[in-house]
Amino acid sequence: MDNDEKDMELDDEIIVLNDENGDEVKFEFLDLIELDEEEYVVLLPVEETEAEDAGEVVILKVEDTESEEEESYVSVEDEEVLNKVFEIFKEKFKDEFNFVDED
């Protein structure tokens, strides 16, 4: 695999979203989790904004749009749902990531 192929493969895993200020933010797509007939994406910010946020993932709910080619992602306010989705993600990737529990 040459460098161009590696770049294309990496680009397939990058999602660009707009934040509340309209600025573009790049995320690495990690997984799609289903919970209670809803879908959630687990994303890792490509550029860390603060050292304390390093390695923290973002979980967003997937919502359908009128276009079949596009999806919309919305923040999840329910802490219980976030925790359930993250637990499923941790279980699926326990051998690939070194998870740190914060108390």
DSSP file (Angstrom, degrees, kcal/mol; ACC not computed):
  #  RESIDUE AA STRUCTURE BP1 BP2  ACC     N-H-->O    O-->H-N    N-H-->O    O-->H-N    TCO  KAPPA ALPHA  PHI   PSI    X-CA   Y-CA   Z-CA
    1    1 A M              0   0    0      0, 0.0     2,-0.1     0, 0.0     0, 0.0   0.000 360.0 360.0 360.0 125.2    0.0    0.0    0.0
    2    2 A D     >  -     0   0    0      1,-0.1     4,-2.1     4,-0.0     3,-0.2  -0.333 360.0 -94.4 -89.1 176.6    1.5    3.3   -1.0
    3    3 A N  H  > S+     0   0    0      1,-0.2     4,-2.6     2,-0.2     5,-0.2   0.859 122.3  55.4 -60.6 -38.2    1.1    6.7    0.8
    4    4 A D  H  > S+     0   0    0      1,-0.2     4,-2.3     2,-0.2    -1,-0.2   0.906 108.8  47.9 -62.5 -40.5   -1.8    7.8   -1.4
    5    5 A E  H  > S+     0   0    0     -3,-0.2     4,-2.5     2,-0.2    -1,-0.2   0.902 111.3  50.5 -66.2 -40.0   -3.7    4.7   -0.6
    6    6 A K  H  X S+     0   0    0     -4,-2.1     4,-2.5     2,-0.2    -2,-0.2   0.915 110.6  49.6 -62.9 -42.7   -3.0    5.2    3.1
    7    7 A D  H  X S+     0   0    0     -4,-2.6     4,-2.6     2,-0.2    -2,-0.2   0.910 111.5  48.5 -62.2 -42.5   -4.2    8.8    2.9
    8    8 A M  H  X S+     0   0    0     -4,-2.3     4,-1.4     2,-0.2    -1,-0.2   0.908 111.9  49.6 -65.0 -40.7   -7.4    7.8    1.2
    9    9 A E  H  X S+     0   0    0     -4,-2.5     4,-0.6     1,-0.2    -2,-0.2   0.917 112.8  46.8 -64.3 -42.5   -8.0    5.1    3.8
   10   10 A L  H >< S+     0   0    0     -4,-2.5     3,-1.3     1,-0.2     4,-0.4   0.902 108.0  56.1 -65.1 -41.5   -7.4    7.5    6.6
   11   11 A D  H >< S+     0   0    0     -4,-2.6     3,-1.1     1,-0.3    -1,-0.2   0.811  98.3  62.4 -61.8 -29.8   -9.7   10.2    5.0
   12   12 A D  H 3< S+     0   0    0     -4,-1.4    -1,-0.3     1,-0.2    -2,-0.2   0.764 103.7  49.5 -66.3 -23.4  -12.5    7.6    4.9
   13   13 A E  T << S+     0   0    0     -3,-1.3    16,-4.1    -4,-0.6     2,-0.5   0.465  93.9  92.5 -93.5  -3.7  -12.4    7.5    8.7
   14   14 A I  E <   -A   28   0A   0     -3,-1.1     2,-0.4    -4,-0.4    14,-0.2  -0.801  53.6-170.2 -99.3 130.8  -12.5   11.3    9.1
   15   15 A I  E     -A   27   0A   0     12,-3.0    12,-2.7    -2,-0.5     2,-0.6  -0.967  10.4-150.5-117.6 133.1  -15.8   13.2    9.6
   16   16 A V  E     +A   26   0A   0     -2,-0.4     2,-0.3    10,-0.2    10,-0.2  -0.919  21.7 174.8-106.9 122.0  -15.9   17.0    9.5
   17   17 A L  E     -A   25   0A   0      8,-2.7     8,-3.3    -2,-0.6     2,-0.5  -0.834  29.6-119.9-120.6 159.7  -18.7   18.6   11.6
   18   18 A N  E     -A   24   0A   0     -2,-0.3     6,-0.2     6,-0.2     5,-0.0  -0.867  27.1-144.4-100.0 132.4  -19.5   22.2   12.3
   19   19 A D    >   -     0   0    0      4,-2.8     3,-2.1    -2,-0.5    -1,-0.0  -0.152  40.4 -81.3 -83.6-174.6  -19.5   23.2   16.0
   20   20 A E  T 3  S+     0   0    0      1,-0.3    -1,-0.1     2,-0.1    -2,-0.0   0.696 132.0  52.7 -63.9 -18.0  -21.8   25.7   17.7
   21   21 A N  T 3  S-     0   0    0      2,-0.1    -1,-0.3     0, 0.0     3,-0.1   0.415 119.5-108.5 -94.7   0.5  -19.7   28.6   16.3
   22   22 A G  S <  S+     0   0    0     -3,-2.1     2,-0.2     1,-0.3    -2,-0.1   0.500  74.1 139.7  85.6   3.6  -19.9   27.3   12.7
   23   23 A D        -     0   0    0      1,-0.1    -4,-2.8    -5,-0.0     2,-0.3  -0.565  56.9-113.5 -81.8 145.1  -16.2   26.2   12.8
   24   24 A E  E     -A   18   0A   0     -6,-0.2     2,-0.4    -2,-0.2    -6,-0.2  -0.608  32.4-171.4 -78.8 135.7  -15.2   22.9   11.2
   25   25 A V  E     -A   17   0A   0     -8,-3.3    -8,-2.7    -2,-0.3     2,-0.4  -0.997  13.9-139.8-129.2 130.7  -14.0   20.3   13.5
   26   26 A K  E     -A   16   0A   0     -2,-0.4    20,-2.6   -10,-0.2    21,-0.6  -0.740  21.1-177.6 -94.9 137.6  -12.5   17.0   12.4
   27   27 A F  E     -AB  15  45A   0    -12,-2.7   -12,-3.0    -2,-0.4     2,-0.6  -0.957  26.4-127.4-129.6 148.4  -13.2   13.7   14.1
   28   28 A E  E     -AB  14  44A   0     16,-3.3    16,-2.2    -2,-0.3     2,-0.5  -0.865  29.6-127.4 -92.0 126.3  -12.0   10.2   13.6
   29   29 A F  E     + B   0  43A   0    -16,-4.1    14,-0.2    -2,-0.6     3,-0.1  -0.627  35.4 169.4 -73.8 122.7  -15.0    7.8   13.2
   30   30 A L  E     -     0   0A   0     12,-2.7     2,-0.3    -2,-0.5    13,-0.2   0.813  54.1 -26.5-102.6 -42.7  -14.5    5.0   15.7
   31   31 A D  E     - B   0  42A   0     11,-1.3    11,-2.6     2,-0.0     2,-0.5  -0.994  41.8-125.8-167.6 162.7  -17.8    3.1   15.7
   32   32 A L  E     - B   0  41A   0     -2,-0.3     2,-0.4     9,-0.2     9,-0.2  -0.992  31.7-166.2-118.6 121.8  -21.5    3.0   15.2
   33   33 A I  E     - B   0  40A   0      7,-3.3     7,-2.7    -2,-0.5     2,-0.5  -0.908   9.3-149.7-114.2 134.5  -23.5    1.7   18.2
   34   34 A E  E     + B   0  39A   0     -2,-0.4     2,-0.3     5,-0.2     5,-0.2  -0.882  22.6 166.6-101.9 134.3  -27.1    0.6   18.2
   35   35 A L  E >   - B   0  38A   0      3,-2.6     3,-1.7    -2,-0.5    50,-0.0  -0.949  67.6 -13.6-147.9 124.7  -29.1    1.0   21.4
   36   36 A D  T 3  S-     0   0    0     -2,-0.3     3,-0.1     1,-0.3    -1,-0.0   0.900 126.8 -54.0  50.0  48.6  -32.9    0.8   21.9
   37   37 A E  T 3  S+     0   0    0      1,-0.2     2,-0.3     0, 0.0    -1,-0.3   0.651 119.1 108.0  62.7  18.3  -33.5    1.0   18.1
   38   38 A E  E <   -B   35   0A   0     -3,-1.7    -3,-2.6    25,-0.0     2,-0.4  -0.877  62.5-134.2-118.4 155.6  -31.4    4.2   17.9
   39   39 A E  E     -B   34   0A   0     23,-0.5    23,-3.0    -2,-0.3     2,-0.4  -0.905  18.7-173.4-114.1 142.4  -27.9    4.7   16.3
   40   40 A Y  E     -BC  33  61A   0     -7,-2.7    -7,-3.3    -2,-0.4     2,-0.4  -0.990  14.4-142.1-132.5 139.0  -25.0    6.6   17.9
   41   41 A V  E     -BC  32  60A   0     19,-2.7    19,-2.0    -2,-0.4     2,-0.6  -0.813   7.6-148.3 -99.9 143.9  -21.6    7.4   16.5
   42   42 A V  E     -BC  31  59A   0    -11,-2.6   -12,-2.7    -2,-0.4   -11,-1.3  -0.959  25.4-179.4-111.0 118.5  -18.5    7.3   18.6
   43   43 A L  E     -BC  29  58A   0     15,-3.2    15,-3.4    -2,-0.6   -14,-0.2  -0.875  22.2-150.5-122.6 149.8  -16.0    9.9   17.4
   44   44 A L  E     -B   28   0A   0    -16,-2.2   -16,-3.3    -2,-0.3    13,-0.2  -0.982  29.7-117.9-118.5 122.0  -12.5   11.0   18.5
   45   45 A P  E     -B   27   0A   0      0, 0.0   -18,-0.3     0, 0.0    10,-0.2  -0.347  16.0-150.7 -58.2 133.8  -11.5   14.6   17.9
   46   46 A V  S    S+     0   0    0    -20,-2.6     2,-0.6     1,-0.2   -19,-0.1   0.901  87.8  42.4 -73.0 -41.9   -8.5   14.8   15.6
   47   47 A E  S    S-     0   0    0    -21,-0.6     2,-0.2    -3,-0.0    -1,-0.2  -0.924  86.9-139.2-109.7 113.9   -7.2   18.0   17.1
   48   48 A E        -     0   0    0     -2,-0.6     3,-0.1     1,-0.1     6,-0.1  -0.516  10.9-164.1 -71.6 133.9   -7.3   18.0   20.9
   49   49 A T  S    S+     0   0    0      1,-0.3     2,-0.4    -2,-0.2    -1,-0.1   0.849  73.3  18.8 -87.6 -37.6   -8.4   21.4   22.2
   50   50 A E  S >  S-     0   0    0      1,-0.1     3,-1.4     0, 0.0     4,-0.4  -0.987  72.0-126.1-135.8 145.2   -7.3   21.0   25.8
   51   51 A A  G >  S+     0   0    0     -2,-0.4     3,-1.4     1,-0.3    -1,-0.1   0.854 110.4  58.5 -57.7 -36.2   -4.9   18.6   27.4
   52   52 A E  G 3  S+     0   0    0      1,-0.3    -1,-0.3    -3,-0.1     0, 0.0   0.730 103.3  53.5 -69.1 -19.1   -7.5   17.5   29.9
   53   53 A D  G X  S+     0   0    0     -3,-1.4     3,-2.4     2,-0.1    -1,-0.3   0.461  78.3 134.1 -90.0  -2.1   -9.8   16.4   27.0
   54   54 A A  T <  S+     0   0    0     -3,-1.4     3,-0.1    -4,-0.4    -3,-0.1  -0.232  77.3   6.2 -55.4 127.1   -7.1   14.2   25.4
   55   55 A G  T 3  S+     0   0    0      1,-0.3     2,-0.3   -10,-0.2    -1,-0.3   0.421  92.3 137.2  83.2  -1.9   -8.5   10.9   24.4
   56   56 A E    <   -     0   0    0     -3,-2.4    -1,-0.3     1,-0.0     2,-0.2  -0.621  44.3-141.3 -80.7 135.7  -12.1   11.7   25.3
   57   57 A V        -     0   0    0     -2,-0.3     2,-0.4   -13,-0.2   -13,-0.2  -0.527   3.9-133.8 -92.0 161.9  -14.6   10.5   22.7
   58   58 A V  E     -C   43   0A   0    -15,-3.4   -15,-3.2    -2,-0.2     2,-0.5  -0.964  14.5-159.0-114.9 131.5  -17.7   12.3   21.5
   59   59 A I  E     +C   42   0A   0     -2,-0.4    17,-0.6   -17,-0.2     2,-0.3  -0.957  15.3 176.0-114.4 124.0  -21.0   10.4   21.3
   60   60 A L  E     -CD  41  75A   0    -19,-2.0   -19,-2.7    -2,-0.5     2,-0.3  -0.946  29.6-118.7-127.5 147.4  -23.7   11.8   19.0
   61   61 A K  E     -CD  40  74A   0     13,-2.9    13,-2.3    -2,-0.3     2,-0.5  -0.665  27.6-129.0 -83.8 137.6  -27.1   10.4   18.0
   62   62 A V  E     - D   0  73A   0    -23,-3.0   -23,-0.5    -2,-0.3     2,-0.4  -0.750  26.7-174.1 -88.4 128.4  -27.7    9.7   14.3
   63   63 A E  E     - D   0  72A   0      9,-3.5     9,-2.8    -2,-0.5     2,-0.1  -0.976  23.3-120.0-122.7 139.4  -30.8   11.3   12.8
   64   64 A D  E     - D   0  71A   0     -2,-0.4     2,-0.2     7,-0.2     7,-0.2  -0.403  26.1-158.8 -71.9 150.6  -32.1   10.7    9.3
   65   65 A T        -     0   0    0      5,-0.8    -1,-0.0     2,-0.5     5,-0.0  -0.660  36.9 -96.7-117.5 179.3  -32.4   13.6    7.0
   66   66 A E  S    S+     0   0    0     -2,-0.2     2,-0.4     2,-0.0    -2,-0.0   0.782 107.3  75.5 -68.7 -25.5  -34.5   14.0    3.9
   67   67 A S  S >  S-     0   0    0      1,-0.1     3,-0.7     3,-0.0    -2,-0.5  -0.726  73.8-147.7 -89.6 134.1  -31.5   13.1    1.8
   68   68 A E  T 3  S+     0   0    0     -2,-0.4    -1,-0.1     1,-0.2    -2,-0.0   0.740  98.0  55.8 -71.2 -21.3  -30.5    9.5    1.7
   69   69 A E  T 3  S+     0   0    0      2,-0.0     2,-0.3    -3,-0.0    -1,-0.2   0.610 102.9  64.4 -86.2 -12.1  -26.8   10.4    1.3
   70   70 A E    <   -     0   0    0     -3,-0.7    -5,-0.8    -5,-0.0     2,-0.3  -0.852  56.8-169.2-118.7 149.3  -26.7   12.6    4.4
   71   71 A E  E     -D   64   0A   0     -2,-0.3     2,-0.4    -7,-0.2    -7,-0.2  -0.895  15.2-139.5-124.2 159.3  -27.1   12.0    8.1
   72   72 A S  E     -D   63   0A   0     -9,-2.8    -9,-3.5    -2,-0.3     2,-0.5  -0.951  10.5-152.3-118.5 141.7  -27.4   14.5   10.9
   73   73 A Y  E     -D   62   0A   0     -2,-0.4     2,-0.3   -11,-0.2   -11,-0.2  -0.950  13.1-174.8-115.7 132.5  -25.7   14.1   14.3
   74   74 A V  E     -D   61   0A   0    -13,-2.3   -13,-2.9    -2,-0.5    -2,-0.0  -0.934  29.8-103.3-125.6 149.6  -27.2   15.6   17.5
   75   75 A S  E     -D   60   0A   0     -2,-0.3     2,-0.6   -15,-0.2   -15,-0.1  -0.321  30.4-127.9 -69.4 153.7  -25.8   15.8   21.0
   76   76 A V        -     0   0    0    -17,-0.6   -17,-0.1     1,-0.1    -1,-0.1  -0.911  22.9-178.6-106.9 120.3  -27.1   13.4   23.6
   77   77 A E        +     0   0    0     -2,-0.6     2,-0.8     5,-0.0    -1,-0.1   0.719  57.0  95.3 -89.1 -23.7  -28.3   15.1   26.8
   78   78 A D     >  -     0   0    0      1,-0.2     4,-2.3     2,-0.1     3,-0.2  -0.599  58.1-162.6 -77.9 109.0  -29.3   11.9   28.6
   79   79 A E  H  > S+     0   0    0     -2,-0.8     4,-2.4     1,-0.2    -1,-0.2   0.840  89.2  56.3 -60.1 -35.9  -26.3   10.9   30.8
   80   80 A E  H  > S+     0   0    0      2,-0.2     4,-2.2     1,-0.2    -1,-0.2   0.906 108.0  46.9 -64.2 -42.7  -27.7    7.3   31.2
   81   81 A V  H  > S+     0   0    0     -3,-0.2     4,-2.7     2,-0.2     5,-0.2   0.927 111.7  51.5 -64.3 -45.4  -27.8    6.8   27.4
   82   82 A L  H  X S+     0   0    0     -4,-2.3     4,-2.5     1,-0.2    -2,-0.2   0.920 111.0  48.0 -57.1 -45.0  -24.3    8.2   27.0
   83   83 A N  H  X S+     0   0    0     -4,-2.4     4,-2.3     2,-0.2    -1,-0.2   0.895 111.5  49.6 -64.6 -40.7  -23.0    5.8   29.6
   84   84 A K  H  X S+     0   0    0     -4,-2.2     4,-2.0     2,-0.2    -2,-0.2   0.929 112.8  46.7 -64.1 -45.0  -24.8    2.8   28.1
   85   85 A V  H  X S+     0   0    0     -4,-2.7     4,-2.4     1,-0.2    -2,-0.2   0.921 113.3  49.2 -63.2 -43.6  -23.4    3.6   24.6
   86   86 A F  H  X S+     0   0    0     -4,-2.5     4,-2.9    -5,-0.2    -1,-0.2   0.877 108.6  52.9 -66.0 -36.8  -19.9    4.1   26.0
   87   87 A E  H  X S+     0   0    0     -4,-2.3     4,-2.2     2,-0.2    -1,-0.2   0.905 109.9  48.4 -63.9 -41.0  -20.0    0.8   27.9
   88   88 A I  H  X S+     0   0    0     -4,-2.0     4,-2.3     2,-0.2    -2,-0.2   0.930 113.0  48.7 -62.7 -45.0  -21.0   -1.0   24.7
   89   89 A F  H  X S+     0   0    0     -4,-2.4     4,-2.0     1,-0.2    -2,-0.2   0.926 110.9  50.0 -60.4 -46.2  -18.1    0.7   22.9
   90   90 A K  H  < S+     0   0    0     -4,-2.9     4,-0.3     1,-0.2    -1,-0.2   0.897 110.8  49.6 -61.3 -40.7  -15.7   -0.1   25.7
   91   91 A E  H >< S+     0   0    0     -4,-2.2     3,-0.8     1,-0.2    -1,-0.2   0.911 111.6  48.5 -65.6 -42.0  -16.7   -3.8   25.6
   92   92 A K  H 3< S+     0   0    0     -4,-2.3     3,-0.2     1,-0.2    -1,-0.2   0.848 123.3  32.0 -65.7 -33.9  -16.3   -4.0   21.8
   93   93 A F  T >X S+     0   0    0     -4,-2.0     4,-2.2    -5,-0.2     3,-1.3   0.080  77.0 120.0-115.0  23.0  -12.9   -2.4   21.8
   94   94 A K  T <4 S+     0   0    0     -3,-0.8     5,-0.2    -4,-0.3    -1,-0.2   0.787  81.7  46.9 -61.0 -27.1  -11.4   -3.5   25.2
   95   95 A D  T 34 S+     0   0    0     -3,-0.2    -1,-0.3    -4,-0.2    -2,-0.1   0.592 115.8  44.8 -89.2 -10.9   -8.5   -5.3   23.4
   96   96 A E  T <4 S+     0   0    0     -3,-1.3     2,-0.3     1,-0.1    -2,-0.2   0.721 112.0  44.1-104.1 -26.4   -7.8   -2.3   21.1
   97   97 A F  S  < S-     0   0    0     -4,-2.2     2,-0.9    -7,-0.2    -1,-0.1  -0.889  70.8-131.7-122.2 150.6   -7.9    0.7   23.4
   98   98 A N        -     0   0    0     -2,-0.3     2,-0.2    -3,-0.1    -4,-0.1  -0.834  32.3-158.8 -99.7  96.0   -6.5    1.3   26.9
   99   99 A F        -     0   0    0     -2,-0.9     2,-0.5    -5,-0.2    -2,-0.0  -0.548   4.1-154.9 -80.9 138.6   -9.5    2.8   28.7
  100  100 A V        -     0   0    0     -2,-0.2     2,-0.4     2,-0.0    -2,-0.0  -0.960   9.8-142.1-114.8 121.1   -8.9    4.8   31.8
  101  101 A D        -     0   0    0     -2,-0.5     2,-0.5     2,-0.0    -2,-0.0  -0.696  13.5-153.5 -82.8 129.5  -11.7    5.0   34.4
  102  102 A E              0   0    0     -2,-0.4    -2,-0.0     1,-0.1    -1,-0.0  -0.895 360.0 360.0-104.4 129.3  -12.1    8.5   36.0
  103  103 A D              0   0    0     -2,-0.5    -1,-0.1     0, 0.0    -2,-0.0   0.407 360.0 360.0-106.4 360.0  -13.6    8.7   39.4
